[in-house]
Each structure stands twice: as C-alpha cells, then as structure tokens.
C-alpha cells in the first residue's frame, strides 16, 4: 500500500477549507497557527488570540515582523483592517462566553468520543502548559484538533481512552491529521476522508479502533 502524508501546510489548508465564512476562530499554539496562511480567498474569517487580538491576518513577510504584535504563542502576526487589541481578561470572556465558533487545537491524545488531552504528558519534569486550552475546548461552539495521527514511535494519538491529564471531556468534534480527517461522535469515530491510497480498513489497523464509513 502506498500513500503520501499531508505536509503541515497541506494539513493547514485542509482545516481552512472547512471553516465557514464569517466564523470567529481561535488557532492554538503550534501547527494550528498555520491555518491563518490558508484561509480561502473571499472567505472572511475573524481570527482571535487569547492574549487579546481579534482580526489577525497571515504571518508577516520575513523582515516585516513586529514583535509588539504577537499571538499567544509569541509568534509575530499581522492585523487586518478592522482588527482590535484588548485586555486578555476580555479575551477570556469571549472564550468562556461561547462567542467563538471554532477553536483549532493541537493534542497529545484524543479519545474516540472526543475527550481531549493536550496540556501535559504527565511525565516527571515536564512543564505543564494548559494556557487557555481548557477555556477554548469547552467554550468554543466547535473544537477541532490538528495533529499527526501517530507518535514518533508509531502509536496512534487517537485512543479508546486518554491516558494523559484531560483538557476537556467530549469536546472534540473533528480530528484533522496528516493521514485522515475523523469525526468524533458519542458512538465513536466516523471517517470524513483519508489521503489517497489509504483505505478505511488500513486506517482502522493503524488506529486500532473501529471507524464508521463516511456518511
């Protein structure tokens, strides 16, 4: 069987194509920030950062960075016309108040029913970094995860039950990975798509869980 993994930019583009016009979206630290560079032309998406920005644009051109204008991951960003800055307490009020349509987060593990673990592996000496993840995971109308499907050791990050400390219960609706896009339901996983050459049966073997066919 031969198949090609999605690159990080291809994965970001895949996530971006599912974001609806007019959506208010938070992009988590790490891979999710790449989604900002792939919003389709003509689609207005209002990007939020928990450090107090609304209306972020794509990453600045090299040499044009302004380190007084950064996202929550301390990366330089741009600001679109109409964008705004505000206190982080107001930003968390937006998150907790259900005002975000979608948040896209990274993850260490996601269970088949949508439990999320993304802030600590629980390893001794590891620095926990929950940030705003708990607020986002529960506060957003939809929580999506963007990650590699497998660890460097080849184990699935999509699991029957999370073994790492939880960020939220039953909060993840979709999992976007380098090999597949999955939907989390109360009955388990449902296939949305896979990369060319990867069958649902082969994917089930990689994940070790049943995956219902696409609707």
C-alpha positions as CSV (number, residue, x, y, z in Angstrom):
1,X,0.0,0.0,0.0
2,X,1.4,3.4,-1.0
3,X,0.2,6.7,0.3
4,X,1.6,10.2,0.9
5,X,1.2,12.0,4.2
6,X,-0.1,15.6,4.1
7,X,2.5,18.1,4.7
8,X,2.0,20.6,7.5
9,X,0.8,23.2,5.0
10,X,-1.5,20.7,3.2
11,X,-3.0,19.8,6.6
12,X,-3.5,23.5,7.4
13,X,-5.2,24.0,4.1
14,X,-7.4,21.1,4.7
15,X,-8.6,22.6,8.0
16,X,-9.0,26.0,6.5
17,X,-11.4,24.8,3.8
18,X,-13.9,23.6,6.4
19,X,-14.1,27.0,8.2
20,X,-17.3,28.8,7.2
21,X,-17.4,32.3,6.0
22,X,-17.9,34.8,8.9
23,X,-16.6,32.4,11.6
24,X,-14.8,33.6,14.7
25,X,-11.9,31.3,15.1
26,X,-9.1,30.7,17.7
27,X,-6.0,28.9,16.4
28,X,-4.0,27.2,19.1
29,X,-0.2,27.2,19.6
30,X,1.9,25.2,17.2
31,X,0.6,23.6,14.0
32,X,-2.8,25.3,14.2
33,X,-1.3,28.8,13.6
34,X,-0.5,27.7,10.0
35,X,-4.2,27.7,9.2
36,X,-4.1,31.5,9.1
37,X,-2.0,31.3,6.0
38,X,-4.5,29.2,4.1
39,X,-7.9,30.9,4.6
40,X,-9.5,30.7,1.1
41,X,-9.7,34.0,-0.9
42,X,-13.1,35.7,-0.4
43,X,-13.8,33.9,2.9
44,X,-13.9,36.3,5.8
45,X,-12.7,34.6,9.0
46,X,-12.1,36.6,12.1
47,X,-9.1,35.1,13.9
48,X,-8.9,35.5,17.7
49,X,-5.9,35.1,20.0
50,X,-6.3,34.7,23.8
51,X,-3.7,37.4,24.5
52,X,-6.1,40.0,23.3
53,X,-6.3,40.2,19.5
54,X,-9.3,40.0,17.1
55,X,-8.8,40.2,13.4
56,X,-5.4,38.6,12.9
57,X,-4.1,38.1,9.4
58,X,-1.5,35.7,8.0
59,X,2.1,35.6,9.2
60,X,4.2,38.6,8.2
61,X,6.7,38.5,5.4
62,X,10.3,37.8,6.5
63,X,11.9,41.0,7.6
64,X,8.5,42.7,8.3
65,X,7.9,41.2,11.8
66,X,6.7,43.5,14.6
67,X,7.4,41.8,17.9
68,X,5.0,44.2,19.6
69,X,2.3,42.4,17.6
70,X,2.3,38.7,18.6
71,X,-0.1,35.8,19.1
72,X,-0.4,33.7,22.2
73,X,2.5,31.6,21.1
74,X,4.7,34.7,20.9
75,X,4.9,34.5,17.1
76,X,4.7,37.7,15.1
77,X,1.4,38.2,13.3
78,X,-0.4,40.8,11.1
79,X,-3.5,42.6,11.8
80,X,-6.3,43.0,9.2
81,X,-8.3,46.2,8.6
82,X,-10.8,46.5,11.5
83,X,-8.7,44.3,13.8
84,X,-8.5,45.2,17.5
85,X,-6.5,44.8,20.7
86,X,-7.9,44.4,24.2
87,X,-7.2,43.2,27.7
88,X,-6.7,39.4,28.0
89,X,-9.5,39.3,30.6
90,X,-11.9,40.4,27.9
91,X,-10.4,37.9,25.6
92,X,-11.0,35.1,28.0
93,X,-14.6,36.4,28.5
94,X,-15.1,35.8,24.7
95,X,-13.7,32.3,25.0
96,X,-15.7,31.3,28.1
97,X,-18.9,33.1,26.9
98,X,-19.4,30.9,23.8
99,X,-18.5,33.7,21.4
100,X,-16.1,31.7,19.3
101,X,-17.4,29.5,16.5
102,X,-14.4,27.2,16.2
103,X,-11.1,26.6,18.0
104,X,-8.3,24.5,16.4
105,X,-6.0,22.9,19.0
106,X,-3.1,20.6,19.0
107,X,-3.2,17.4,21.1
108,X,-1.2,14.6,22.7
109,X,-4.3,12.3,22.6
110,X,-7.9,12.4,21.6
111,X,-10.4,9.7,22.5
112,X,-12.8,8.2,20.1
113,X,-15.7,10.0,21.8
114,X,-13.9,13.4,21.8
115,X,-12.1,13.6,25.1
116,X,-9.0,15.9,24.7
117,X,-5.6,15.7,26.4
118,X,-3.3,18.5,25.1
119,X,-1.6,20.2,28.1
120,X,0.6,17.7,29.8
121,X,2.0,14.2,29.2
122,X,2.3,13.7,33.0
123,X,5.9,12.9,32.7
124,X,8.2,13.7,35.6
125,X,9.9,17.0,35.0
126,X,7.6,18.0,32.1
127,X,6.4,21.6,32.3
128,X,2.6,21.7,32.1
129,X,1.3,24.4,29.8
130,X,-2.5,24.5,29.8
131,X,-2.8,28.2,28.8
132,X,-6.3,28.9,27.6
133,X,-6.8,25.3,26.3
134,X,-9.5,24.3,28.8
135,X,-11.4,27.6,28.3
136,X,-11.2,27.2,24.5
137,X,-12.1,23.4,24.4
138,X,-15.3,23.9,26.4
139,X,-16.2,27.5,25.4
140,X,-16.0,27.3,21.6
141,X,-19.0,26.1,19.7
142,X,-16.8,23.5,17.9
143,X,-13.4,22.2,18.9
144,X,-11.2,20.8,16.2
145,X,-7.9,19.1,16.7
146,X,-5.0,19.3,14.2
147,X,-2.1,16.9,14.7
148,X,0.0,14.0,13.3
149,X,-2.0,10.8,13.6
150,X,0.9,8.8,15.0
151,X,3.6,9.4,17.6
152,X,7.3,9.2,16.6
153,X,7.1,5.6,18.0
154,X,4.2,4.8,15.7
155,X,1.5,4.7,18.3
156,X,-1.9,6.2,17.5
157,X,-2.7,9.6,19.2
158,X,-6.4,8.7,18.7
159,X,-7.1,6.3,21.5
160,X,-10.0,4.4,23.2
161,X,-9.4,6.5,26.4
162,X,-6.9,9.2,27.1
163,X,-4.1,8.3,29.5
164,X,-2.7,11.8,29.8
165,X,-4.3,14.5,32.0
166,X,-7.5,15.7,30.4
167,X,-8.2,19.1,29.0
168,X,-11.9,18.5,28.3
169,X,-14.5,15.8,28.1
170,X,-16.4,15.0,24.9
171,X,-15.4,18.4,23.4
172,X,-13.6,17.5,20.2
173,X,-15.9,17.3,17.1
174,X,-13.3,16.7,14.4
175,X,-9.7,15.4,14.2
176,X,-7.6,16.6,11.3
177,X,-4.3,14.7,10.8
178,X,-1.6,14.1,8.2
179,X,-3.4,10.9,7.1
180,X,-7.1,11.3,7.7
181,X,-9.9,13.5,8.9
182,X,-12.2,11.9,11.5
183,X,-15.4,12.9,13.3
184,X,-15.8,12.1,17.0
185,X,-19.3,11.0,18.0
186,X,-20.9,9.6,21.1
187,X,-20.8,6.2,19.3
188,X,-17.1,6.5,18.3
189,X,-15.2,7.6,15.2
190,X,-16.6,8.3,11.8
191,X,-14.5,8.7,8.6
192,X,-14.6,12.0,6.8
193,X,-11.6,11.5,4.4
194,X,-8.2,9.9,4.1
195,X,-5.2,10.6,1.9
196,X,-5.1,8.9,-1.4
197,X,-4.1,5.2,-1.2
198,X,-5.1,4.7,2.5
199,X,-8.2,2.6,2.9
200,X,-10.6,2.7,5.8
201,X,-9.6,-0.8,6.8
202,X,-5.9,0.1,6.8
203,X,-6.6,3.2,8.8
204,X,-8.5,1.1,11.4
205,X,-5.4,-1.1,11.7
206,X,-3.2,2.0,12.3
207,X,-5.6,3.5,14.9
208,X,-6.6,0.2,16.5
209,X,-10.3,1.3,16.7
210,X,-13.4,0.8,14.6
211,X,-14.1,3.7,12.2
212,X,-17.5,4.1,10.7
213,X,-17.6,4.8,7.0
214,X,-18.2,8.3,5.7
215,X,-21.8,9.4,5.6
